[in-house]
Amino acid sequence: MKRLAPISLLSLMSVMAAPAAAEEFGLLTDARAVAGSIPPRLLTVLQQEIEKGGVDGAIGVCRDKAPQMAKESSEKTGWQIRRVSLKNRNPQAVPDAWETAVLKDFDRRAAGGEDPKQLEHGEMVSEGGVYTYRYMKALPSQQLCLSCHGGAGDIAPLVKARLAELYPADKATGYSLGQIRGAMTIRRVF
Protein backbone atom coordinates (compact mmCIF):
# COMPACT_ATOMS: atom_id res chain seq x y z
CA MET A 1 0.00 0.00 0.00
CA LYS A 2 1.38 3.33 -1.09
CA ARG A 3 1.48 5.99 1.54
CA LEU A 4 0.57 9.59 0.73
CA ALA A 5 2.85 12.35 1.88
CA PRO A 6 1.44 14.28 4.82
CA ILE A 7 -0.19 17.58 3.94
CA SER A 8 0.73 20.46 6.16
CA LEU A 9 -1.97 22.70 7.55
CA LEU A 10 -0.39 25.64 5.72
CA SER A 11 -0.55 23.80 2.37
CA LEU A 12 -4.14 22.81 3.00
CA MET A 13 -5.06 26.38 3.92
CA SER A 14 -3.46 27.78 0.76
CA VAL A 15 -5.36 25.26 -1.38
CA MET A 16 -8.59 26.14 0.40
CA ALA A 17 -7.92 29.89 0.03
CA ALA A 18 -7.34 29.68 -3.73
CA PRO A 19 -11.02 29.42 -4.68
CA ALA A 20 -11.85 32.24 -2.28
CA ALA A 21 -9.18 34.44 -3.87
CA ALA A 22 -10.46 33.58 -7.35
CA GLU A 23 -14.03 34.32 -6.27
CA GLU A 24 -12.97 37.63 -4.72
CA PHE A 25 -11.17 38.60 -7.95
CA GLY A 26 -14.37 37.84 -9.86
CA LEU A 27 -16.33 40.03 -7.47
CA LEU A 28 -13.80 42.84 -7.91
CA THR A 29 -14.09 42.60 -11.68
CA ASP A 30 -17.89 42.62 -11.52
CA ALA A 31 -17.90 45.50 -9.00
CA ARG A 32 -15.61 47.58 -11.23
CA ALA A 33 -17.95 47.12 -14.17
CA VAL A 34 -21.05 48.03 -12.16
CA ALA A 35 -19.46 51.06 -10.47
CA GLY A 36 -18.00 52.27 -13.76
CA SER A 37 -21.29 52.07 -15.65
CA ILE A 38 -23.20 54.84 -13.87
CA PRO A 39 -20.90 57.93 -13.98
CA PRO A 40 -20.63 58.09 -17.80
CA ARG A 41 -24.41 57.79 -18.20
CA LEU A 42 -24.95 60.40 -15.51
CA LEU A 43 -22.54 62.83 -17.20
CA THR A 44 -24.31 62.39 -20.53
CA VAL A 45 -27.72 63.15 -19.00
CA LEU A 46 -26.24 66.04 -17.01
CA GLN A 47 -24.70 67.62 -20.12
CA GLN A 48 -28.00 67.27 -21.99
CA GLU A 49 -29.91 68.97 -19.19
CA ILE A 50 -27.36 71.79 -18.96
CA GLU A 51 -27.77 72.39 -22.69
CA LYS A 52 -31.57 72.53 -22.27
CA GLY A 53 -31.91 74.66 -19.16
CA GLY A 54 -28.53 75.74 -17.82
CA VAL A 55 -26.66 74.51 -14.76
CA ASP A 56 -29.39 75.51 -12.29
CA GLY A 57 -31.91 73.53 -14.35
CA ALA A 58 -29.67 70.46 -14.30
CA ILE A 59 -29.37 70.19 -10.51
CA GLY A 60 -32.24 67.71 -10.55
CA VAL A 61 -30.10 65.27 -12.54
CA CYS A 62 -27.75 64.67 -9.61
CA ARG A 63 -30.57 65.04 -7.10
CA ASP A 64 -33.20 62.80 -8.70
CA LYS A 65 -31.91 60.98 -11.75
CA ALA A 66 -28.61 59.74 -10.27
CA PRO A 67 -30.33 57.90 -7.39
CA GLN A 68 -32.85 56.50 -9.88
CA MET A 69 -30.02 55.26 -12.12
CA ALA A 70 -28.37 53.64 -9.10
CA LYS A 71 -31.64 52.00 -8.08
CA GLU A 72 -32.27 50.63 -11.58
CA SER A 73 -28.70 49.34 -11.80
CA SER A 74 -29.05 47.75 -8.34
CA GLU A 75 -32.18 45.92 -9.42
CA LYS A 76 -30.54 44.77 -12.65
CA THR A 77 -27.18 43.66 -11.19
CA GLY A 78 -27.95 42.56 -7.64
CA TRP A 79 -25.44 45.04 -6.19
CA GLN A 80 -26.54 47.74 -3.74
CA ILE A 81 -25.28 51.00 -5.28
CA ARG A 82 -25.07 54.59 -4.06
CA ARG A 83 -22.81 57.63 -3.98
CA VAL A 84 -21.18 58.91 -0.79
CA SER A 85 -19.00 61.85 0.18
CA LEU A 86 -17.17 63.18 3.22
CA LYS A 87 -18.66 66.58 2.28
CA ASN A 88 -22.14 65.51 1.30
CA ARG A 89 -24.85 67.57 -0.28
CA ASN A 90 -27.61 64.99 -0.11
CA PRO A 91 -28.31 63.64 3.41
CA GLN A 92 -28.56 60.15 1.87
CA ALA A 93 -24.91 60.37 0.74
CA VAL A 94 -23.44 60.20 4.26
CA PRO A 95 -20.84 57.42 4.36
CA ASP A 96 -20.87 54.67 6.99
CA ALA A 97 -17.71 53.92 9.02
CA TRP A 98 -16.21 51.59 6.38
CA GLU A 99 -16.90 54.07 3.57
CA THR A 100 -15.50 56.96 5.63
CA ALA A 101 -12.24 55.07 6.17
CA VAL A 102 -11.95 54.29 2.45
CA LEU A 103 -12.72 57.90 1.44
CA LYS A 104 -10.07 59.19 3.85
CA ASP A 105 -7.62 56.67 2.41
CA PHE A 106 -8.46 57.89 -1.11
CA ASP A 107 -7.72 61.48 -0.03
CA ARG A 108 -4.42 60.40 1.55
CA ARG A 109 -3.40 58.44 -1.55
CA ALA A 110 -4.35 61.30 -3.89
CA ALA A 111 -2.34 63.73 -1.74
CA GLY A 112 0.57 61.28 -2.09
CA GLY A 113 0.43 61.57 -5.86
CA GLU A 114 -1.80 58.68 -6.95
CA ASP A 115 -4.13 59.39 -9.85
CA PRO A 116 -7.62 60.03 -8.35
CA LYS A 117 -9.23 58.43 -11.43
CA GLN A 118 -7.54 55.13 -10.55
CA LEU A 119 -8.42 55.02 -6.84
CA GLU A 120 -10.55 52.05 -5.82
CA HIS A 121 -10.87 49.64 -2.94
CA GLY A 122 -12.64 46.29 -2.69
CA GLU A 123 -12.73 43.63 -0.02
CA MET A 124 -14.82 40.92 1.57
CA VAL A 125 -15.90 42.03 5.04
CA SER A 126 -17.87 40.41 7.82
CA GLU A 127 -20.65 42.62 9.13
CA GLY A 128 -22.53 41.16 12.06
CA GLY A 129 -21.57 37.64 11.00
CA VAL A 130 -22.72 38.19 7.41
CA TYR A 131 -20.17 38.30 4.61
CA THR A 132 -20.42 41.25 2.26
CA TYR A 133 -18.23 42.20 -0.66
CA ARG A 134 -17.73 45.97 -0.62
CA TYR A 135 -16.21 48.13 -3.32
CA MET A 136 -15.62 51.84 -3.78
CA LYS A 137 -14.43 53.85 -6.79
CA ALA A 138 -13.33 57.46 -6.31
CA LEU A 139 -15.21 60.22 -8.13
CA PRO A 140 -12.74 63.01 -8.86
CA SER A 141 -14.18 66.43 -9.69
CA GLN A 142 -14.37 67.10 -13.40
CA GLN A 143 -14.70 70.54 -14.96
CA LEU A 144 -18.46 70.09 -15.31
CA CYS A 145 -18.76 69.26 -11.59
CA LEU A 146 -17.25 72.58 -10.53
CA SER A 147 -20.34 74.46 -11.73
CA CYS A 148 -22.12 73.16 -8.61
CA HIS A 149 -19.30 71.79 -6.44
CA GLY A 150 -16.45 74.25 -7.09
CA GLY A 151 -15.24 77.25 -5.17
CA ALA A 152 -17.15 80.51 -4.72
CA GLY A 153 -15.92 81.84 -8.07
CA ASP A 154 -17.00 78.70 -9.95
CA ILE A 155 -20.67 78.67 -8.92
CA ALA A 156 -23.04 81.16 -10.54
CA PRO A 157 -25.34 83.15 -8.21
CA LEU A 158 -28.49 81.51 -9.61
CA VAL A 159 -26.98 78.06 -8.99
CA LYS A 160 -25.93 79.05 -5.43
CA ALA A 161 -29.47 80.20 -4.71
CA ARG A 162 -31.02 76.99 -6.07
CA LEU A 163 -28.57 74.82 -4.10
CA ALA A 164 -29.29 76.78 -0.90
CA GLU A 165 -33.01 76.26 -1.47
CA LEU A 166 -32.71 72.50 -2.09
CA TYR A 167 -29.85 71.73 0.30
CA PRO A 168 -29.77 74.09 3.29
CA ALA A 169 -27.08 71.95 4.99
CA ASP A 170 -24.93 71.61 1.83
CA LYS A 171 -21.27 70.76 2.48
CA ALA A 172 -20.37 69.76 -1.10
CA THR A 173 -18.66 72.89 -2.40
CA GLY A 174 -15.11 74.20 -2.50
CA TYR A 175 -13.71 71.43 -4.70
CA SER A 176 -11.04 71.94 -7.32
CA LEU A 177 -10.44 70.07 -10.55
CA GLY A 178 -9.39 66.46 -9.88
CA GLN A 179 -10.10 66.60 -6.15
CA ILE A 180 -12.03 63.60 -4.86
CA ARG A 181 -15.65 64.68 -4.43
CA GLY A 182 -16.86 61.30 -3.22
CA ALA A 183 -17.17 57.75 -4.46
CA MET A 184 -19.45 55.16 -5.96
CA THR A 185 -19.97 52.56 -3.27
CA ILE A 186 -21.42 49.14 -3.95
CA ARG A 187 -21.95 45.98 -1.98
CA ARG A 188 -23.28 42.48 -2.31
CA VAL A 189 -24.34 40.42 0.69
CA PHE A 190 -23.66 36.68 0.75
N, C-alpha and C positions, 0 to 999 in steps of 0.2 A: 504494500500500500504506500502510495506516494504521499509524502507529507507536504502541505502547503506552508510557505514561509509565513511567519507571524506578521500581522499587519499592525503597525503602530497606531495609536490613537490619533496622532498628528496626521498620518497618511489618510486615515479614515475620514477625519474631519475635513481635510482638503478635498477629498473626493465628494463628500457630501455638500461642501460649500460651492463646488463648481456649478451645479444647476442653479443655485440661488444667485450666483454672480451673473450667470447667463440670463436668468429671468430679470434681474435688476437692470441689466444692460438693455434688454428689450423694453422694459418700462421707461427707461431714460429716453430711448429712441422715440417711443410713442409719445411721451410727455413733450419732448421737443417739438414734434410735429403739431400737436394740439396747441401748445402755447404759441407757436409761431404762426398759426393760421389766422388768429384774430386781429393782431395789430395791422397787417396790410389791408384787410377788409375795412377796418375802422378808419384808417387814414383815407381810403378811397371815398367812403361815405362822407367823412368830414370835409374833404376838399370839395366835393359836390355841393354840400350844404353851404359852404363858405361862398362858393361861386353864385349860389342862388340868393342868399340873404345876408352875406357878410359874416364876420366872426361872431358877433353877438347872436345872430340867428342860428349859428351852428352849435351853440353850447349844448343844446338838447341832444346832439349826437353822442357826446361823451356821457351826458347825464342819463339818457333814456335808451339810446340804441346800443351802446356798448354793453350794458348789463343784459339786454335782450340777446345780443349776439353770443355772449358768454353762456346764457341759459340755453339757447338753442344748441350750441356746441356741446354743452354738458349733456344734454339729452341724447344727442347723436353719438357721442364718444364714450359716455360712461365716466368721464372725469368731471370732478367738481372744479369749476373754473371761476376765477374772479381777479380783479385788480386790487392791489394794496399799495399804500405809500406811508412813509414815516411822516410826511406832511400832507395829510389827506384833505381833500375837498369834500368828498361824499362821506357821510358818517358810516356807510357800509364798507368803506375801503380801509378801515382801521385794521392793521395787521395783528395777528395773534403773537404769542411769545416766540414761536418757531420762526414765523415770517419776519418778525422784528429783528431777530438775530441774523437772519440771512440778509435782510436789507442793509443792516449795519456793516456786515461783512462785504457786501457789494460796494458800499461807499468807501470802505477801507481799501479794498482792492483797486478801485478806480483811482483813488488818491495816490496809490502806489504805482500807477502807470498802466494798469490793465485796461484794455479796450472795453468801455461800458457795453458796447453792442454784443460782446462775447460772454458777458457775465451770466452764469447760470449755476444752479445748485439743485441736485436731486439726491434723495436718499430714502431708504425704507426706515420708518420710525415706528415705535410702539407707543400708542396713545391709549392709556387705560386698558392695556392688555389686547388691544386690537392693532393689527399691523396695517399701516397706511404708507403708500408710496407718495412722497411729496416732492414737488418740483417748482422752482421759481426761475424766471427769466427776466433780467433787468430791462426796464423801459427807459432808455436815455432820452432826454429832451431833444426833439428835432426842432428845426426852425419854425414849423407850423405850430408846435406846442407852445412856443413862447408868446403867442398872441393872447393866450389865456393864463399861462403858467410862468411867464417871464418876470422880469423886474418891472419896476414902476414905469420906466420909459418904453417898455415893450407892449403894455396893455392899454388899449384905447379907452378913453373915458366912458363911452357907451358900454363897452365890455365890462369894465370895472363895476359900473352900476348894476348891470344884469347879474354879474357874479355875486355881488353883495346882496342882491334881492333873493337869489336862489340859495346861496350858501353863506349865511351870516357868520358862521364859524370857520370860514375858509382858511386853510393853512397852506394851500398848494400854489403859492406864487413865490417869485424870487429866484427861479431857476435860470440857469444859463445853458447855452447850447452844449449838448453832450452830457450834462449832469443827470444823474439817475433820479428820475421823477417818481419811480415806483417800480412795480414788477407785476408780471402775470404770475399768478400762483395757482397751481392745480394739484389735485390729490385724487387718489383712488384707494378706497378702503378694501381690505381683503378679509 
